[in-house]
Amino acid sequence: MIVTFHGKITEYTNGDKTFMPVTDCSTLRALLEELSGYYGESFRLFVNGNESCLFLVNGRGIALSGGLDSPLAPGDKIDILPFVEAG
């Protein structure tokens, strides 16, 4: 699995733009827990914030595949993108 971070999220990943997890995670929720353990509390709060991020698994949104409980498989590509704020 390869995780790619986009935009503002890299502020919470120490500038990392990609991450290849050591363990296999069966769901997106489990992957986010692993990443939160690695990057810390500020990362966890940002990605678990109220609709602050868009998650793509193999280029597709997760809304119809189970949300955060979307299944993951070895070789999947996960993109985490912040929603754009305007005002």
C-alpha positions in Angstrom: 0.0 0.0 0.0 1.2 3.5 -0.8 -0.4 6.6 0.8 0.0 10.0 -0.8 -0.6 13.1 1.1 -1.7 16.3 -0.7 -1.6 20.0 0.1 -1.9 21.2 3.7 -1.8 17.7 5.1 1.9 17.6 4.6 2.1 20.1 7.5 1.0 17.3 9.7 3.3 14.6 8.2 6.6 16.4 8.8 6.7 17.3 5.1 6.3 13.6 3.9 4.3 13.4 0.7 4.2 9.6 0.6 4.1 6.8 3.2 4.3 3.0 2.7 2.9 1.3 5.8 4.9 -1.5 7.4 1.7 -3.5 8.3 -1.2 -4.4 6.1 -4.4 -2.6 7.1 -7.7 -4.2 6.2 -9.7 -0.9 6.2 -9.1 2.8 5.7 -10.0 3.4 9.4 -7.2 1.0 10.4 -4.8 2.7 8.1 -5.6 6.1 9.6 -5.0 4.7 13.1 -1.6 3.4 12.0 -0.7 6.8 10.4 -1.9 8.6 13.5 0.4 6.5 15.6 3.3 7.4 13.4 2.5 11.1 12.8 0.9 12.0 16.1 -2.2 13.6 17.6 -2.2 16.7 15.4 -2.4 14.5 12.3 -5.2 12.4 13.8 -7.2 15.4 14.7 -6.8 16.9 11.2 -7.7 13.8 9.2 -10.6 12.8 11.6 -11.9 16.4 11.7 -15.4 17.2 10.6 -15.2 16.5 6.9 -11.7 18.0 6.6 -10.3 15.5 4.1 -11.2 13.6 1.0 -10.0 10.0 0.8 -9.5 8.1 -2.5 -8.7 4.4 -2.8 -7.3 3.6 -6.2 -8.5 6.9 -7.5 -12.1 6.4 -6.3 -14.0 8.2 -3.5 -15.0 6.1 -0.5 -18.6 7.2 -0.1 -20.0 4.2 -1.9 -17.5 1.7 -0.8 -17.9 1.8 3.0 -16.6 5.2 4.0 -13.8 4.8 6.5 -14.6 1.1 6.7 -13.7 0.7 3.0 -11.7 -2.5 2.6 -8.0 -2.2 1.6 -5.8 -4.7 -0.1 -2.0 -4.9 -0.6 -1.0 -2.8 -3.5 -3.8 -0.2 -3.1 -3.0 3.4 -3.6 -4.6 5.8 -1.1 -4.7 9.6 -1.6 -5.6 11.9 1.3 -6.5 15.4 0.2 -7.7 18.4 2.3 -10.9 20.1 1.3 -10.2 23.5 0.0 -11.4 26.3 2.2 -12.7 29.6 0.8 -14.0 32.7 2.3 
